[in-house]
Amino acid sequence: MNSLILFSALLLAPIAVNHESPFACNVAALTGAERHRHFDELGPALRAVKTGVKEWPDGYEFQFPSDRKTVGMLLEWAEQERLCCPFFDISIRFAPEGGTVSMRLSGRPGTKDFIRADAGPWLKQ
């Protein structure tokens, strides 16, 4: 009986899938309107208010002011970015006492090289 319960538990347990997305933007992940908003509106607006860039061994961190408009744009951009580039590890951190907001883009080996090649305007100080 115990063997049957264990066997049943193993059958019902979630199976871990080891899947790695390619280092490429999935343009089909966003509609035409979403792509326009992401690349032609949000990206340029966020780069215009960006206050700093910090390089990490596995990626980059970008600092922004913590006003509501910027935070809203940043959250919208990150939500879209995770769909078109699912290999990114995207972290957003709010500093205490109304300090800056940081967004870190990182990931597995090769992610930093992808950022360097694909996101040049984001890396300018």
C-alpha positions in Angstrom: 0.0 0.0 0.0 2.8 2.5 0.9 4.5 1.7 -2.4 1.3 2.5 -4.3 0.9 5.9 -2.4 4.6 6.7 -3.2 4.2 5.7 -6.8 1.0 7.8 -7.1 2.8 10.8 -5.5 5.6 10.5 -8.0 3.2 10.5 -10.9 1.4 13.5 -9.7 4.5 15.5 -8.8 5.3 18.4 -11.1 8.0 17.6 -13.6 10.8 20.2 -13.7 11.6 21.2 -17.3 15.0 22.4 -18.0 14.4 24.8 -20.9 16.6 27.7 -22.0 15.3 30.2 -24.4 17.6 31.3 -27.2 19.4 34.7 -26.9 17.0 36.4 -29.3 13.9 38.6 -28.9 10.7 36.8 -29.5 9.0 39.4 -31.7 5.7 37.4 -31.7 5.4 37.8 -27.9 4.1 41.3 -28.3 1.4 42.7 -30.6 2.3 45.5 -33.0 0.9 48.1 -30.7 2.8 46.6 -27.7 6.1 46.6 -29.7 5.5 50.2 -30.7 4.8 51.2 -27.1 7.8 49.1 -25.8 10.5 50.2 -28.3 9.3 53.6 -29.5 7.7 55.1 -26.4 8.7 53.4 -23.1 12.3 52.6 -24.0 13.3 56.1 -25.1 11.3 57.7 -22.2 13.1 55.5 -19.6 16.5 56.1 -21.1 15.8 59.9 -21.0 15.2 59.8 -17.2 17.8 57.1 -16.4 20.2 58.4 -13.7 22.9 55.7 -13.8 24.2 52.4 -15.0 26.1 49.9 -13.0 27.9 46.9 -14.5 27.6 43.5 -12.8 29.5 40.3 -13.7 26.2 38.8 -15.1 24.5 41.9 -16.4 23.7 45.6 -15.8 21.6 47.6 -13.3 19.9 50.8 -14.3 18.8 53.5 -11.8 15.8 55.7 -12.2 13.9 58.4 -10.2 11.2 57.0 -8.0 8.3 59.2 -9.2 5.0 57.4 -10.0 5.2 58.1 -13.7 8.7 56.6 -14.1 7.8 53.6 -11.9 4.7 52.9 -13.9 6.6 53.0 -17.2 9.4 50.9 -15.7 7.0 48.2 -14.6 5.2 48.2 -17.9 8.5 47.9 -19.8 9.7 45.1 -17.6 6.5 43.1 -18.0 6.8 43.4 -21.8 10.5 42.7 -21.8 10.1 39.4 -19.9 7.7 38.2 -22.6 10.0 39.0 -25.6 13.2 38.1 -23.9 12.4 35.3 -21.4 16.0 34.5 -20.7 16.4 37.7 -18.7 16.3 37.7 -15.0 14.7 41.1 -14.3 14.8 42.5 -10.8 13.3 45.8 -9.7 14.4 47.3 -6.4 12.9 50.3 -4.5 15.5 52.0 -2.3 14.1 53.1 1.1 12.9 56.6 2.0 11.8 57.4 -1.6 15.3 56.8 -3.1 16.0 55.6 -6.6 14.4 52.6 -8.3 16.8 50.1 -9.8 16.2 47.6 -12.5 18.7 44.8 -13.0 18.9 42.8 -16.1 21.0 39.6 -15.7 20.9 35.9 -16.4 22.8 32.9 -17.4 26.3 33.1 -19.1 25.9 35.0 -22.4 23.2 37.4 -21.1 25.6 40.2 -20.5 27.1 39.9 -24.0 23.5 39.9 -25.4 22.8 43.2 -23.5 26.0 44.8 -24.8 25.2 43.8 -28.4 21.5 44.6 -28.4 21.0 47.4 -25.9 23.8 49.9 -26.6 21.7 53.1 -25.9 20.8 51.7 -22.5 24.4 51.5 -21.5 25.3 55.1 -22.2 25.7 57.1 -19.0 
